[in-house]
Amino acid sequence: TVEDPGGTPVLVAVSADQLRFEQHLLDTLNGAPLPAPAPVGEAERAYAETLNAGFDAYTEEMRAAWSAAPEPGLGPRDALVAVVTLMMDSFRTLDGALAAATPPRDYASAHDEMGDALKAMLALEPVVVAALNTPEAAAAENPSALLEEAVGDRVEKLGARFEAACRSIADDLLVRGGPELRCAPGLG
């Protein structure tokens, strides 16, 4: 494994069985049937159920956060602070769900990637709070512009990382006839 301080660990092949590869390639090109994927085991099913329960809780919290009417009399900044607080609480719920799930060995890397992306989002909370606790934010008609300036596209990129890792697990479960994994929507 080679680690890039700015990225995700990847496995790097340093050698291969050339004859085996060539035979497999030729067999495939000549119409040999592909081996059936291994069926999903109980560990994968339990893992998916645990994640789905966490994703459902996150989804409900986010739905509540976006549908809640701001308290009367709140200015734009305070209303945005309330929404951001609810969002961060939802991220913490999702983080707890990931911590409660024990990934099967084949899903450990993607599980860790989801956790790392989520923890990086939660680490942005002080940046968000600082951006919203300025005189400019207090006076701004649209303090979300200051928030976007402070975090840039980091939340979007972290959400995409989370989603890609989750989709890799969901796709594997689908191909192997397992349960649907409802990846957390709207994460970024």
CORURZI-V910790 format. One record per residue. N is the residue number from 0. PSI is psi as a letter, one per 40 degrees, with the letter a starting at -180 (999 if undefined). BURIAL is I if it has 16 or more other C-alpha atoms within 10 Angstrom, else O. Layout:
n-><N;N>
psi-><PSI;PSI>
burial-><BURIAL;BURIAL>
This chain:
n-><0;1;2;3;4;5;6;7;8;9;10;11;12;13;14;15;16;17;18;19;20;21;22;23;24;25;26;27;28;29;30;31;32;33;34;35;36;37;38;39;40;41;42;43;44;45;46;47;48;49;50;51;52;53;54;55;56;57;58;59;60;61;62;63;64;65;66;67;68;69;70;71;72;73;74;75;76;77;78;79;80;81;82;83;84;85;86;87;88;89;90;91;92;93;94;95;96;97;98;99;100;101;102;103;104;105;106;107;108;109;110;111;112;113;114;115;116;117;118;119;120;121;122;123;124;125;126;127;128;129;130;131;132;133;134;135;136;137;138;139;140;141;142;143;144;145;146;147;148;149;150;151;152;153;154;155;156;157;158;159;160;161;162;163;164;165;166;167;168;169;170;171;172;173;174;175;176;177;178;179;180;181;182;183;184;185;186;187>
psi-><h;h;h;h;d;e;a;i;i;i;h;h;h;e;i;i;g;d;d;d;d;d;d;d;d;d;d;d;d;e;e;i;i;i;i;i;i;h;i;h;i;d;d;d;d;d;d;d;d;d;d;d;d;d;d;d;d;d;d;d;d;d;d;d;d;d;e;h;h;i;i;h;e;h;i;d;d;d;d;d;d;d;d;d;d;d;d;d;d;d;d;d;d;d;d;d;d;d;d;e;h;h;h;i;d;e;e;d;d;d;d;d;d;d;d;d;d;d;d;d;d;d;e;e;d;d;d;d;d;d;d;e;f;i;d;d;d;d;e;i;d;g;e;d;d;d;d;d;d;d;e;b;e;d;d;d;d;d;d;d;d;d;d;d;d;d;d;d;d;d;d;d;d;d;d;e;f;a;i;h;h;g;i;h;i;f;g;999>
burial-><O;O;O;O;O;O;O;O;O;O;O;O;O;O;O;O;O;O;O;O;O;O;O;O;O;O;O;O;O;O;O;O;O;O;O;O;O;O;O;I;O;O;O;I;I;I;I;I;I;I;I;I;O;I;I;I;I;I;I;O;I;I;O;O;I;O;O;O;O;I;O;O;O;O;I;I;I;I;I;I;I;I;I;I;I;I;I;I;I;I;I;I;I;I;I;O;I;I;O;O;I;I;I;I;O;O;I;O;I;I;I;I;I;I;I;I;I;I;O;O;I;I;O;I;O;O;O;I;O;O;I;I;O;O;O;O;I;O;O;I;O;O;I;I;O;I;I;O;O;I;I;O;O;O;I;O;O;I;I;I;I;I;I;I;I;I;I;O;I;I;O;I;I;O;O;O;O;I;I;I;I;I;I;I;O;O;I;O>
